[in-house]
Amino acid sequence: MQLQRHLESAIKNGHLPAEATLPAERELAAMTGLSRVTIRKAIGQLVEDGLVIQRRGSGSFVAPKVQRMEQSLSRLTSFTEDMQRRGMTSSSELLESGTYLPSPEEIVSLGLASGEQVVRIKRLRRADGIPMAVETSSLSSEFLPNPDDVVTSLYEVLSEQGIRPSRAIQRISACKLTQEQAELLEVAPGDAALYIDRTAYLPSGRVIELTTGVYRGDIYDFVAELRSA
C-alpha cells in the first residue's frame, strides 16, 4: 500500500508524467527491497484505478490524461468528423477487414439477396493517439466492393461514391470491457464502457450499415436534447 500510494502521488503531482514508463518489477524490487509479488499487487491496483496501463510485451506506463467528450445524439456524423470538429487527429488501426458470408442478422437487417456477401470492418479508433473505441461495421458488398479502400473514414469512402446515410437508429447500453477490449483500449478489464448498436439508412429507406462499437466510459458522455411537445 505504501508503494502504491507513493507511485500514485508521483503520478498525480507530475513527477511521473503521462506515458512515462515505470521501472520493471525487478528494478522496483531492487530499489525498494520489496518482493516482486508485492510490486505486482501495487501496480495492479494502479491499473484498476486507471492511473497505469499495461501493454503486453512492453511493460507498464502512466496512463495518458484524457478529457471527457460530449457526443451529440442529434447529428449523424462519423468518428473522423467528430474528432475533426474538436481539432483532434483521428486514426484507425485495422483489426479485421474482408468480404464474408453474412450472418442471419445481417441478411435480415441489411436486406441482402440470396448469395449476396457482406463486408465487415473492425477498427480501433484513436484520437490524438489515444484509443477511444472499438467499432465493427457491416454493409453490403454492393456499396463497398473493396474493403481495403477504407483507411480511416468509412463515410468518406461512401461519400466519394455519392452514398451517404441520412438517418440512423442508435441504441446505447452499459457494458464491462472484456480482456481483449481492455487491452485494445489500454484500460483495465471490467471497466465500464458504452456499447453502441447503430443501424444507418439511405434517403430511400434502405439500410446501408450496421455498426456496433464499444466506447470508453471514462471519456464519452452521449448527450440528447429534449423538447416539450
ChimeraX commands (.cxc) that place a marker at each C-alpha (Angstrom):
marker #1 position 0.00,0.00,0.00 radius 0.5
marker #1 position 2.89,2.38,0.73 radius 0.5
marker #1 position 4.40,1.73,-2.70 radius 0.5
marker #1 position 1.02,2.15,-4.37 radius 0.5
marker #1 position 0.44,5.48,-2.59 radius 0.5
marker #1 position 3.95,6.68,-3.40 radius 0.5
marker #1 position 3.53,5.92,-7.12 radius 0.5
marker #1 position 0.02,7.39,-7.13 radius 0.5
marker #1 position 1.34,10.62,-5.60 radius 0.5
marker #1 position 4.19,10.78,-8.13 radius 0.5
marker #1 position 1.70,10.40,-10.99 radius 0.5
marker #1 position -0.79,12.94,-9.69 radius 0.5
marker #1 position 1.81,15.62,-8.91 radius 0.5
marker #1 position 3.50,15.19,-12.28 radius 0.5
marker #1 position 6.78,13.64,-11.18 radius 0.5
marker #1 position 5.77,10.66,-13.32 radius 0.5
marker #1 position 4.27,12.29,-16.46 radius 0.5
marker #1 position 1.71,10.75,-18.80 radius 0.5
marker #1 position 3.14,7.95,-20.96 radius 0.5
marker #1 position 6.22,7.61,-18.69 radius 0.5
marker #1 position 7.49,4.04,-18.46 radius 0.5
marker #1 position 7.52,2.54,-14.97 radius 0.5
marker #1 position 10.61,0.60,-13.92 radius 0.5
marker #1 position 10.38,-3.16,-14.37 radius 0.5
marker #1 position 9.34,-5.30,-11.39 radius 0.5
marker #1 position 12.88,-6.48,-10.72 radius 0.5
marker #1 position 14.17,-2.88,-10.74 radius 0.5
marker #1 position 11.46,-1.73,-8.32 radius 0.5
marker #1 position 12.19,-4.74,-6.11 radius 0.5
marker #1 position 15.89,-3.83,-6.03 radius 0.5
marker #1 position 15.11,-0.16,-5.32 radius 0.5
marker #1 position 12.57,-0.78,-2.55 radius 0.5
marker #1 position 13.59,-4.12,-1.05 radius 0.5
marker #1 position 10.03,-5.40,-1.61 radius 0.5
marker #1 position 9.17,-8.73,-3.19 radius 0.5
marker #1 position 8.08,-8.87,-6.82 radius 0.5
marker #1 position 4.70,-10.20,-5.66 radius 0.5
marker #1 position 4.20,-7.03,-3.60 radius 0.5
marker #1 position 5.34,-4.88,-6.54 radius 0.5
marker #1 position 2.89,-6.66,-8.83 radius 0.5
marker #1 position -0.01,-6.07,-6.43 radius 0.5
marker #1 position 0.79,-2.36,-6.14 radius 0.5
marker #1 position 0.99,-1.92,-9.91 radius 0.5
marker #1 position -2.18,-3.99,-10.35 radius 0.5
marker #1 position -4.12,-1.65,-8.08 radius 0.5
marker #1 position -2.89,1.38,-10.03 radius 0.5
marker #1 position -4.09,-0.32,-13.22 radius 0.5
marker #1 position -7.52,-0.90,-11.67 radius 0.5
marker #1 position -7.63,2.77,-10.65 radius 0.5
marker #1 position -6.88,3.82,-14.23 radius 0.5
marker #1 position -3.57,5.52,-13.41 radius 0.5
marker #1 position -1.36,2.94,-15.10 radius 0.5
marker #1 position -1.79,0.91,-18.27 radius 0.5
marker #1 position -0.02,-2.31,-19.14 radius 0.5
marker #1 position 0.90,-3.21,-22.70 radius 0.5
marker #1 position 1.71,-6.82,-23.35 radius 0.5
marker #1 position 5.41,-7.21,-24.11 radius 0.5
marker #1 position 6.15,-3.53,-23.45 radius 0.5
marker #1 position 5.65,-3.01,-19.71 radius 0.5
marker #1 position 3.72,-0.56,-17.54 radius 0.5
marker #1 position 3.11,3.10,-18.40 radius 0.5
marker #1 position 1.48,6.08,-16.77 radius 0.5
marker #1 position -1.95,6.43,-18.35 radius 0.5
marker #1 position -2.40,9.40,-20.71 radius 0.5
marker #1 position -4.53,12.22,-19.37 radius 0.5
marker #1 position -7.81,12.41,-21.26 radius 0.5
marker #1 position -10.69,14.85,-21.13 radius 0.5
marker #1 position -14.29,13.76,-21.25 radius 0.5
marker #1 position -16.15,14.37,-24.51 radius 0.5
marker #1 position -19.79,15.13,-25.10 radius 0.5
marker #1 position -21.18,13.38,-28.15 radius 0.5
marker #1 position -24.46,14.70,-29.51 radius 0.5
marker #1 position -27.14,12.17,-30.38 radius 0.5
marker #1 position -28.95,14.62,-32.66 radius 0.5
marker #1 position -26.46,14.51,-35.58 radius 0.5
marker #1 position -25.34,11.60,-37.73 radius 0.5
marker #1 position -21.60,12.06,-38.19 radius 0.5
marker #1 position -18.61,9.80,-38.47 radius 0.5
marker #1 position -15.94,9.35,-35.80 radius 0.5
marker #1 position -13.45,11.13,-38.08 radius 0.5
marker #1 position -15.78,14.12,-38.50 radius 0.5
marker #1 position -16.41,14.29,-34.74 radius 0.5
marker #1 position -12.70,14.42,-33.97 radius 0.5
marker #1 position -12.00,16.98,-36.72 radius 0.5
marker #1 position -14.60,19.32,-35.19 radius 0.5
marker #1 position -12.73,19.07,-31.91 radius 0.5
marker #1 position -9.42,19.86,-33.58 radius 0.5
marker #1 position -8.13,16.35,-32.95 radius 0.5
marker #1 position -6.39,13.98,-35.34 radius 0.5
marker #1 position -8.21,10.69,-35.82 radius 0.5
marker #1 position -6.60,7.43,-36.86 radius 0.5
marker #1 position -7.70,3.82,-37.20 radius 0.5
marker #1 position -5.95,0.54,-36.57 radius 0.5
marker #1 position -7.45,-2.16,-38.77 radius 0.5
marker #1 position -8.21,-5.26,-36.71 radius 0.5
marker #1 position -10.27,-7.19,-39.27 radius 0.5
marker #1 position -11.41,-6.48,-42.80 radius 0.5
marker #1 position -12.83,-8.59,-45.60 radius 0.5
marker #1 position -15.82,-9.90,-47.51 radius 0.5
marker #1 position -17.77,-12.71,-45.85 radius 0.5
marker #1 position -20.92,-14.78,-45.98 radius 0.5
marker #1 position -23.48,-12.79,-44.00 radius 0.5
marker #1 position -24.88,-13.84,-40.65 radius 0.5
marker #1 position -28.66,-14.32,-40.34 radius 0.5
marker #1 position -28.92,-10.94,-38.58 radius 0.5
marker #1 position -27.01,-9.22,-41.38 radius 0.5
marker #1 position -29.19,-10.84,-44.07 radius 0.5
marker #1 position -32.37,-9.57,-42.40 radius 0.5
marker #1 position -31.14,-6.15,-41.27 radius 0.5
marker #1 position -29.30,-5.25,-44.45 radius 0.5
marker #1 position -31.96,-6.77,-46.73 radius 0.5
marker #1 position -29.41,-8.91,-48.57 radius 0.5
marker #1 position -30.41,-11.06,-51.52 radius 0.5
marker #1 position -29.59,-14.75,-51.73 radius 0.5
marker #1 position -25.88,-15.26,-52.32 radius 0.5
marker #1 position -25.01,-11.63,-51.61 radius 0.5
marker #1 position -21.92,-11.06,-49.48 radius 0.5
marker #1 position -21.23,-8.66,-46.64 radius 0.5
marker #1 position -18.18,-6.52,-45.91 radius 0.5
marker #1 position -17.06,-6.31,-42.29 radius 0.5
marker #1 position -14.53,-3.82,-40.98 radius 0.5
marker #1 position -13.35,-3.90,-37.36 radius 0.5
marker #1 position -11.21,-0.96,-36.26 radius 0.5
marker #1 position -9.59,0.52,-33.17 radius 0.5
marker #1 position -10.40,4.22,-33.32 radius 0.5
marker #1 position -7.91,6.72,-31.88 radius 0.5
marker #1 position -7.94,10.48,-31.36 radius 0.5
marker #1 position -4.55,12.20,-30.97 radius 0.5
marker #1 position -3.14,8.72,-30.45 radius 0.5
marker #1 position -5.46,7.86,-27.55 radius 0.5
marker #1 position -7.58,4.71,-28.06 radius 0.5
marker #1 position -11.25,5.69,-27.87 radius 0.5
marker #1 position -13.41,2.89,-29.27 radius 0.5
marker #1 position -13.52,-0.48,-30.99 radius 0.5
marker #1 position -16.02,-0.44,-33.87 radius 0.5
marker #1 position -17.27,-3.15,-36.22 radius 0.5
marker #1 position -19.18,-2.09,-39.34 radius 0.5
marker #1 position -21.11,-4.37,-41.71 radius 0.5
marker #1 position -22.57,-3.40,-45.09 radius 0.5
marker #1 position -23.44,-4.99,-48.41 radius 0.5
marker #1 position -20.50,-5.54,-50.77 radius 0.5
marker #1 position -22.66,-3.70,-53.33 radius 0.5
marker #1 position -21.79,-0.44,-51.56 radius 0.5
marker #1 position -18.17,-1.29,-50.75 radius 0.5
marker #1 position -16.71,-3.77,-53.26 radius 0.5
marker #1 position -13.19,-3.30,-51.91 radius 0.5
marker #1 position -12.96,-3.04,-48.09 radius 0.5
marker #1 position -9.28,-2.07,-48.42 radius 0.5
marker #1 position -10.47,1.35,-49.62 radius 0.5
marker #1 position -11.32,2.22,-46.01 radius 0.5
marker #1 position -8.22,3.63,-44.37 radius 0.5
marker #1 position -9.70,5.99,-41.77 radius 0.5
marker #1 position -13.28,7.04,-42.53 radius 0.5
marker #1 position -15.92,4.67,-43.95 radius 0.5
marker #1 position -18.33,7.56,-44.53 radius 0.5
marker #1 position -15.70,9.43,-46.52 radius 0.5
marker #1 position -15.27,6.46,-48.87 radius 0.5
marker #1 position -19.04,6.12,-49.28 radius 0.5
marker #1 position -19.45,9.86,-49.86 radius 0.5
marker #1 position -16.95,9.71,-52.74 radius 0.5
marker #1 position -19.42,7.35,-54.44 radius 0.5
marker #1 position -22.34,9.68,-53.77 radius 0.5
marker #1 position -23.65,7.44,-50.98 radius 0.5
marker #1 position -24.35,8.89,-47.57 radius 0.5
marker #1 position -26.62,7.71,-44.71 radius 0.5
marker #1 position -29.31,10.26,-43.96 radius 0.5
marker #1 position -30.53,8.92,-40.62 radius 0.5
marker #1 position -29.81,6.21,-38.08 radius 0.5
marker #1 position -31.30,4.43,-35.11 radius 0.5
marker #1 position -28.80,4.08,-32.31 radius 0.5
marker #1 position -29.11,2.08,-29.11 radius 0.5
marker #1 position -26.77,2.66,-26.18 radius 0.5
marker #1 position -26.28,0.34,-23.23 radius 0.5
marker #1 position -23.79,-0.11,-20.44 radius 0.5
marker #1 position -21.26,-2.92,-20.52 radius 0.5
marker #1 position -17.99,-4.04,-18.99 radius 0.5
marker #1 position -14.86,-4.43,-21.06 radius 0.5
marker #1 position -13.54,-7.89,-21.81 radius 0.5
marker #1 position -9.84,-8.67,-21.51 radius 0.5
marker #1 position -9.35,-8.23,-25.26 radius 0.5
marker #1 position -11.28,-4.96,-25.42 radius 0.5
marker #1 position -9.46,-3.56,-22.38 radius 0.5
marker #1 position -6.06,-4.35,-23.90 radius 0.5
marker #1 position -7.00,-2.56,-27.11 radius 0.5
marker #1 position -8.37,0.47,-25.27 radius 0.5
marker #1 position -5.48,0.44,-22.77 radius 0.5
marker #1 position -7.68,0.36,-19.68 radius 0.5
marker #1 position -8.42,-2.27,-17.05 radius 0.5
marker #1 position -10.55,-5.37,-17.82 radius 0.5
marker #1 position -14.03,-4.99,-16.35 radius 0.5
marker #1 position -14.01,-1.19,-16.65 radius 0.5
marker #1 position -17.34,0.39,-17.51 radius 0.5
marker #1 position -17.95,1.15,-21.18 radius 0.5
marker #1 position -20.74,2.16,-23.54 radius 0.5
marker #1 position -21.99,-0.36,-26.10 radius 0.5
marker #1 position -23.40,1.26,-29.26 radius 0.5
marker #1 position -25.61,-0.52,-31.79 radius 0.5
marker #1 position -26.39,1.65,-34.83 radius 0.5
marker #1 position -28.46,0.97,-37.95 radius 0.5
marker #1 position -27.99,3.62,-40.67 radius 0.5
marker #1 position -30.39,4.29,-43.56 radius 0.5
marker #1 position -30.14,5.85,-47.01 radius 0.5
marker #1 position -32.68,8.55,-48.03 radius 0.5
marker #1 position -34.57,5.78,-49.88 radius 0.5
marker #1 position -35.12,3.97,-46.58 radius 0.5
marker #1 position -32.75,1.10,-47.35 radius 0.5
marker #1 position -30.38,0.04,-44.58 radius 0.5
marker #1 position -26.79,0.68,-45.63 radius 0.5
marker #1 position -24.80,-0.02,-42.48 radius 0.5
marker #1 position -24.82,-1.92,-39.20 radius 0.5
marker #1 position -22.24,-0.78,-36.69 radius 0.5
marker #1 position -21.52,-1.97,-33.18 radius 0.5
marker #1 position -18.96,-0.26,-31.00 radius 0.5
marker #1 position -17.52,-0.27,-27.51 radius 0.5
marker #1 position -16.59,3.22,-26.29 radius 0.5
marker #1 position -14.52,4.08,-23.25 radius 0.5
marker #1 position -16.79,5.02,-20.38 radius 0.5
marker #1 position -14.16,7.31,-18.84 radius 0.5
marker #1 position -14.16,9.56,-21.92 radius 0.5
marker #1 position -17.58,9.61,-23.57 radius 0.5
marker #1 position -20.82,11.28,-22.49 radius 0.5
marker #1 position -23.66,10.96,-25.00 radius 0.5
marker #1 position -25.99,13.93,-24.87 radius 0.5
marker #1 position -29.51,14.30,-26.29 radius 0.5
marker #1 position -31.57,17.47,-26.44 radius 0.5
marker #1 position -35.17,17.02,-25.31 radius 0.5
marker #1 position -38.01,19.37,-26.21 radius 0.5
marker #1 position -41.54,19.58,-24.92 radius 0.5
marker #1 position -44.33,18.83,-27.35 radius 0.5
marker link #1:1,2 radius 0.2
marker link #1:2,3 radius 0.2
marker link #1:3,4 radius 0.2
marker link #1:4,5 radius 0.2
marker link #1:5,6 radius 0.2
marker link #1:6,7 radius 0.2
marker link #1:7,8 radius 0.2
marker link #1:8,9 radius 0.2
marker link #1:9,10 radius 0.2
marker link #1:10,11 radius 0.2
marker link #1:11,12 radius 0.2
marker link #1:12,13 radius 0.2
marker link #1:13,14 radius 0.2
marker link #1:14,15 radius 0.2
marker link #1:15,16 radius 0.2
marker link #1:16,17 radius 0.2
marker link #1:17,18 radius 0.2
marker link #1:18,19 radius 0.2
marker link #1:19,20 radius 0.2
marker link #1:20,21 radius 0.2
marker link #1:21,22 radius 0.2
marker link #1:22,23 radius 0.2
marker link #1:23,24 radius 0.2
marker link #1:24,25 radius 0.2
marker link #1:25,26 radius 0.2
marker link #1:26,27 radius 0.2
marker link #1:27,28 radius 0.2
marker link #1:28,29 radius 0.2
marker link #1:29,30 radius 0.2
marker link #1:30,31 radius 0.2
marker link #1:31,32 radius 0.2
marker link #1:32,33 radius 0.2
marker link #1:33,34 radius 0.2
marker link #1:34,35 radius 0.2
marker link #1:35,36 radius 0.2
marker link #1:36,37 radius 0.2
marker link #1:37,38 radius 0.2
marker link #1:38,39 radius 0.2
marker link #1:39,40 radius 0.2
marker link #1:40,41 radius 0.2
marker link #1:41,42 radius 0.2
marker link #1:42,43 radius 0.2
marker link #1:43,44 radius 0.2
marker link #1:44,45 radius 0.2
marker link #1:45,46 radius 0.2
marker link #1:46,47 radius 0.2
marker link #1:47,48 radius 0.2
marker link #1:48,49 radius 0.2
marker link #1:49,50 radius 0.2
marker link #1:50,51 radius 0.2
marker link #1:51,52 radius 0.2
marker link #1:52,53 radius 0.2
marker link #1:53,54 radius 0.2
marker link #1:54,55 radius 0.2
marker link #1:55,56 radius 0.2
marker link #1:56,57 radius 0.2
marker link #1:57,58 radius 0.2
marker link #1:58,59 radius 0.2
marker link #1:59,60 radius 0.2
marker link #1:60,61 radius 0.2
marker link #1:61,62 radius 0.2
marker link #1:62,63 radius 0.2
marker link #1:63,64 radius 0.2
marker link #1:64,65 radius 0.2
marker link #1:65,66 radius 0.2
marker link #1:66,67 radius 0.2
marker link #1:67,68 radius 0.2
marker link #1:68,69 radius 0.2
marker link #1:69,70 radius 0.2
marker link #1:70,71 radius 0.2
marker link #1:71,72 radius 0.2
marker link #1:72,73 radius 0.2
marker link #1:73,74 radius 0.2
marker link #1:74,75 radius 0.2
marker link #1:75,76 radius 0.2
marker link #1:76,77 radius 0.2
marker link #1:77,78 radius 0.2
marker link #1:78,79 radius 0.2
marker link #1:79,80 radius 0.2
marker link #1:80,81 radius 0.2
marker link #1:81,82 radius 0.2
marker link #1:82,83 radius 0.2
marker link #1:83,84 radius 0.2
marker link #1:84,85 radius 0.2
marker link #1:85,86 radius 0.2
marker link #1:86,87 radius 0.2
marker link #1:87,88 radius 0.2
marker link #1:88,89 radius 0.2
marker link #1:89,90 radius 0.2
marker link #1:90,91 radius 0.2
marker link #1:91,92 radius 0.2
marker link #1:92,93 radius 0.2
marker link #1:93,94 radius 0.2
marker link #1:94,95 radius 0.2
marker link #1:95,96 radius 0.2
marker link #1:96,97 radius 0.2
marker link #1:97,98 radius 0.2
marker link #1:98,99 radius 0.2
marker link #1:99,100 radius 0.2
marker link #1:100,101 radius 0.2
marker link #1:101,102 radius 0.2
marker link #1:102,103 radius 0.2
marker link #1:103,104 radius 0.2
marker link #1:104,105 radius 0.2
marker link #1:105,106 radius 0.2
marker link #1:106,107 radius 0.2
marker link #1:107,108 radius 0.2
marker link #1:108,109 radius 0.2
marker link #1:109,110 radius 0.2
marker link #1:110,111 radius 0.2
marker link #1:111,112 radius 0.2
marker link #1:112,113 radius 0.2
marker link #1:113,114 radius 0.2
marker link #1:114,115 radius 0.2
marker link #1:115,116 radius 0.2
marker link #1:116,117 radius 0.2
marker link #1:117,118 radius 0.2
marker link #1:118,119 radius 0.2
marker link #1:119,120 radius 0.2
marker link #1:120,121 radius 0.2
marker link #1:121,122 radius 0.2
marker link #1:122,123 radius 0.2
marker link #1:123,124 radius 0.2
marker link #1:124,125 radius 0.2
marker link #1:125,126 radius 0.2
marker link #1:126,127 radius 0.2
marker link #1:127,128 radius 0.2
marker link #1:128,129 radius 0.2
marker link #1:129,130 radius 0.2
marker link #1:130,131 radius 0.2
marker link #1:131,132 radius 0.2
marker link #1:132,133 radius 0.2
marker link #1:133,134 radius 0.2
marker link #1:134,135 radius 0.2
marker link #1:135,136 radius 0.2
marker link #1:136,137 radius 0.2
marker link #1:137,138 radius 0.2
marker link #1:138,139 radius 0.2
marker link #1:139,140 radius 0.2
marker link #1:140,141 radius 0.2
marker link #1:141,142 radius 0.2
marker link #1:142,143 radius 0.2
marker link #1:143,144 radius 0.2
marker link #1:144,145 radius 0.2
marker link #1:145,146 radius 0.2
marker link #1:146,147 radius 0.2
marker link #1:147,148 radius 0.2
marker link #1:148,149 radius 0.2
marker link #1:149,150 radius 0.2
marker link #1:150,151 radius 0.2
marker link #1:151,152 radius 0.2
marker link #1:152,153 radius 0.2
marker link #1:153,154 radius 0.2
marker link #1:154,155 radius 0.2
marker link #1:155,156 radius 0.2
marker link #1:156,157 radius 0.2
marker link #1:157,158 radius 0.2
marker link #1:158,159 radius 0.2
marker link #1:159,160 radius 0.2
marker link #1:160,161 radius 0.2
marker link #1:161,162 radius 0.2
marker link #1:162,163 radius 0.2
marker link #1:163,164 radius 0.2
marker link #1:164,165 radius 0.2
marker link #1:165,166 radius 0.2
marker link #1:166,167 radius 0.2
marker link #1:167,168 radius 0.2
marker link #1:168,169 radius 0.2
marker link #1:169,170 radius 0.2
marker link #1:170,171 radius 0.2
marker link #1:171,172 radius 0.2
marker link #1:172,173 radius 0.2
marker link #1:173,174 radius 0.2
marker link #1:174,175 radius 0.2
marker link #1:175,176 radius 0.2
marker link #1:176,177 radius 0.2
marker link #1:177,178 radius 0.2
marker link #1:178,179 radius 0.2
marker link #1:179,180 radius 0.2
marker link #1:180,181 radius 0.2
marker link #1:181,182 radius 0.2
marker link #1:182,183 radius 0.2
marker link #1:183,184 radius 0.2
marker link #1:184,185 radius 0.2
marker link #1:185,186 radius 0.2
marker link #1:186,187 radius 0.2
marker link #1:187,188 radius 0.2
marker link #1:188,189 radius 0.2
marker link #1:189,190 radius 0.2
marker link #1:190,191 radius 0.2
marker link #1:191,192 radius 0.2
marker link #1:192,193 radius 0.2
marker link #1:193,194 radius 0.2
marker link #1:194,195 radius 0.2
marker link #1:195,196 radius 0.2
marker link #1:196,197 radius 0.2
marker link #1:197,198 radius 0.2
marker link #1:198,199 radius 0.2
marker link #1:199,200 radius 0.2
marker link #1:200,201 radius 0.2
marker link #1:201,202 radius 0.2
marker link #1:202,203 radius 0.2
marker link #1:203,204 radius 0.2
marker link #1:204,205 radius 0.2
marker link #1:205,206 radius 0.2
marker link #1:206,207 radius 0.2
marker link #1:207,208 radius 0.2
marker link #1:208,209 radius 0.2
marker link #1:209,210 radius 0.2
marker link #1:210,211 radius 0.2
marker link #1:211,212 radius 0.2
marker link #1:212,213 radius 0.2
marker link #1:213,214 radius 0.2
marker link #1:214,215 radius 0.2
marker link #1:215,216 radius 0.2
marker link #1:216,217 radius 0.2
marker link #1:217,218 radius 0.2
marker link #1:218,219 radius 0.2
marker link #1:219,220 radius 0.2
marker link #1:220,221 radius 0.2
marker link #1:221,222 radius 0.2
marker link #1:222,223 radius 0.2
marker link #1:223,224 radius 0.2
marker link #1:224,225 radius 0.2
marker link #1:225,226 radius 0.2
marker link #1:226,227 radius 0.2
marker link #1:227,228 radius 0.2
marker link #1:228,229 radius 0.2
view
